[in-house]
Amino acid sequence: MKRTVQFLTAALVLTAAPAPARSLSVTASFATALYDAVEASRAPINRTGFATGAAFAISKIDKQVVDAFGEAWRRSGNGSLPQEGVVLILRMANGGYSGRELGATNEHKQFTFRWHPATIAIVHTHPNTSDPKPQAEDIAVANKHNVPIFTITRQGMYVYDPGARTLAKVMSDLEWLDFSNWRKRAFAKH
């Protein structure tokens, strides 16, 4: 990223020198690219080149993603089964974001899934009889892939953010199942 900013800065300086008026649009394009590169450098980046972090992932949660949470929750028997449901939040080719519900793992108090390189966050259920917060195995997966990992439970939604090395409660109880709570959260920030 540092080399990209250096390249764009050099390109901006070279095109801004004795440039005729018609090249102003080129200079403006470089200025825009430079601004975008600087802004992008402020967001944590995983090895796929996508912005990461719990706050970033939370900002991408829409109705479709919340519906995927609900499907994973139902697959886990609303937390009553030892099997866990898994949702990956993915950055799509068109620049949008989507929640992909992967079904139940049929594993006892654990989950296995195929890694998708466009993943910006992992969300999975924890049984009602387990600690609702991400556990050591969850944290290891988050650190390995450098994406936040969320747990959804009847006690609330929790997240471990590997970039910040923090564990936090996102929402209480089953509030995470209601899209209107996510909308309120988004409007509260603006």
C-alpha positions as CSV (number, residue, x, y, z in Angstrom):
1,M,0.0,0.0,0.0
2,K,2.9,2.4,0.8
3,R,4.4,1.8,-2.6
4,T,1.0,2.5,-4.3
5,V,0.7,5.8,-2.4
6,Q,4.3,6.7,-3.4
7,F,3.7,5.8,-7.0
8,L,0.5,7.8,-7.1
9,T,2.2,10.8,-5.4
10,A,5.0,10.7,-8.0
11,A,2.6,10.4,-10.8
12,L,0.6,13.4,-9.5
13,V,3.7,15.5,-9.2
14,L,4.9,14.6,-12.7
15,T,1.5,15.3,-14.4
16,A,1.0,18.5,-12.5
17,A,4.3,20.1,-13.6
18,P,4.0,21.9,-17.0
19,A,0.7,20.3,-17.9
20,P,-1.7,22.0,-20.4
21,A,-5.2,22.7,-19.4
22,R,-6.6,19.6,-21.1
23,S,-4.6,17.3,-18.8
24,L,-6.4,18.8,-15.7
25,S,-8.8,15.8,-15.8
26,V,-5.8,13.4,-15.7
27,T,-4.4,15.3,-12.7
28,A,-7.8,15.3,-11.0
29,S,-8.0,11.5,-11.6
30,F,-4.6,11.0,-10.0
31,A,-5.6,13.2,-7.1
32,T,-8.8,11.2,-6.6
33,A,-6.8,7.9,-6.8
34,L,-4.2,9.3,-4.3
35,Y,-7.0,10.3,-1.9
36,D,-8.7,6.9,-2.3
37,A,-5.3,5.1,-1.7
38,V,-4.7,7.2,1.5
39,E,-8.2,6.5,2.8
40,A,-7.9,2.8,2.0
41,S,-4.6,2.6,3.9
42,R,-6.4,3.7,7.1
43,A,-8.6,0.5,7.1
44,P,-7.1,-2.8,8.3
45,I,-6.5,-5.0,5.3
46,N,-6.4,-8.8,5.2
47,R,-4.2,-10.8,2.9
48,T,-6.9,-10.8,0.2
49,G,-6.7,-7.0,0.0
50,F,-10.1,-6.3,1.5
51,A,-10.7,-4.0,4.4
52,T,-11.3,-5.9,7.6
53,G,-12.2,-5.4,11.2
54,A,-15.2,-5.9,13.3
55,A,-16.5,-2.3,12.8
56,F,-16.1,-2.7,9.1
57,A,-17.9,-6.0,9.0
58,I,-20.7,-4.7,11.2
59,S,-21.2,-1.8,8.8
60,K,-21.9,-4.3,6.0
61,I,-24.7,-6.1,7.8
62,D,-28.0,-5.7,5.9
63,K,-31.3,-7.5,5.9
64,Q,-30.0,-10.4,3.7
65,V,-27.1,-10.9,6.2
66,V,-29.4,-10.9,9.2
67,D,-31.7,-13.4,7.4
68,A,-28.6,-15.6,7.0
69,F,-28.0,-15.3,10.8
70,G,-31.6,-16.4,11.3
71,E,-31.2,-19.4,9.1
72,A,-28.0,-20.5,10.9
73,W,-29.7,-20.0,14.2
74,R,-32.7,-22.2,13.1
75,R,-30.3,-24.9,11.9
76,S,-28.7,-25.0,15.4
77,G,-32.2,-25.6,16.9
78,N,-32.1,-22.0,18.2
79,G,-29.1,-22.9,20.2
80,S,-30.6,-26.1,21.6
81,L,-28.5,-28.5,19.4
82,P,-24.8,-29.1,19.9
83,Q,-24.3,-28.5,16.1
84,E,-23.3,-25.0,15.0
85,G,-24.5,-23.0,12.1
86,V,-22.0,-20.9,10.1
87,V,-22.4,-17.7,8.0
88,L,-19.6,-16.1,6.0
89,I,-19.9,-12.4,5.2
90,L,-18.4,-12.0,1.8
91,R,-17.3,-9.1,-0.4
92,M,-19.0,-9.8,-3.8
93,A,-17.4,-9.1,-7.2
94,N,-19.8,-6.2,-7.7
95,G,-18.5,-4.5,-4.6
96,G,-21.5,-5.4,-2.4
97,Y,-21.6,-7.7,0.6
98,S,-23.5,-10.9,1.2
99,G,-24.1,-13.4,4.0
100,R,-23.6,-17.0,2.9
101,E,-25.2,-19.4,5.3
102,L,-23.2,-22.7,5.1
103,G,-25.7,-25.0,6.9
104,A,-25.1,-27.0,10.1
105,T,-21.7,-28.6,10.6
106,N,-23.0,-31.8,12.2
107,E,-20.0,-31.6,14.5
108,H,-20.3,-31.4,18.3
109,K,-19.7,-27.8,19.5
110,Q,-17.4,-27.0,16.6
111,F,-17.6,-26.0,13.0
112,T,-15.6,-26.8,9.9
113,F,-16.1,-24.9,6.6
114,R,-14.3,-24.3,3.4
115,W,-12.5,-20.9,3.5
116,H,-13.6,-18.4,0.9
117,P,-11.1,-15.8,-0.1
118,A,-13.7,-13.0,-0.2
119,T,-14.6,-13.5,3.5
120,I,-14.6,-10.4,5.6
121,A,-16.1,-12.0,8.7
122,I,-17.1,-15.4,10.1
123,V,-20.3,-15.7,12.1
124,H,-21.4,-18.9,13.9
125,T,-23.7,-20.1,16.5
126,H,-22.8,-21.3,20.0
127,P,-25.1,-23.8,21.8
128,N,-27.1,-22.3,24.7
129,T,-25.2,-24.6,27.1
130,S,-21.8,-23.1,26.0
131,D,-20.0,-19.9,26.8
132,P,-21.5,-17.3,24.4
133,K,-18.2,-15.5,23.7
134,P,-15.7,-16.6,21.0
135,Q,-13.4,-19.3,22.5
136,A,-9.8,-20.2,22.0
137,E,-10.5,-22.2,18.8
138,D,-12.6,-19.4,17.4
139,I,-9.9,-16.9,18.2
140,A,-7.3,-19.1,16.5
141,V,-9.4,-19.2,13.3
142,A,-9.9,-15.4,13.4
143,N,-6.1,-14.9,13.8
144,K,-5.3,-17.4,11.1
145,H,-7.5,-15.7,8.5
146,N,-7.2,-12.2,9.9
147,V,-11.0,-11.6,9.9
148,P,-13.3,-11.0,12.9
149,I,-15.3,-13.9,14.2
150,F,-18.7,-13.4,15.7
151,T,-20.7,-15.8,17.9
152,I,-24.5,-15.6,17.9
153,T,-26.3,-17.0,21.0
154,R,-29.4,-16.4,23.0
155,Q,-27.2,-14.4,25.4
156,G,-26.3,-12.0,22.6
157,M,-23.8,-11.5,19.7
158,Y,-20.1,-11.3,20.5
159,V,-17.1,-10.6,18.4
160,Y,-13.3,-11.2,18.5
161,D,-11.4,-8.7,16.3
162,P,-7.9,-10.1,15.4
163,G,-6.6,-6.7,14.3
164,A,-7.4,-5.0,17.6
165,R,-7.1,-8.2,19.6
166,T,-10.3,-7.4,21.4
167,L,-13.4,-9.3,22.5
168,A,-16.7,-7.4,22.7
169,K,-20.4,-7.8,23.0
170,V,-22.2,-6.4,19.9
171,M,-25.9,-6.9,21.0
172,S,-27.7,-8.4,23.9
173,D,-30.0,-11.4,23.9
174,L,-31.6,-12.1,20.5
175,E,-31.5,-8.5,19.3
176,W,-29.1,-9.5,16.5
177,L,-32.0,-11.5,14.8
178,D,-34.0,-8.3,14.3
179,F,-32.9,-6.2,11.3
180,S,-34.4,-3.0,12.8
181,N,-31.8,-3.2,15.6
182,W,-29.0,-3.0,12.9
183,R,-30.7,-0.1,11.2
184,K,-31.0,1.8,14.6
185,R,-27.3,1.1,15.1
186,A,-26.4,2.5,11.7
187,F,-28.5,5.6,12.2
188,A,-27.0,6.2,15.7
189,K,-23.6,6.5,14.2
190,H,-24.5,9.3,11.7
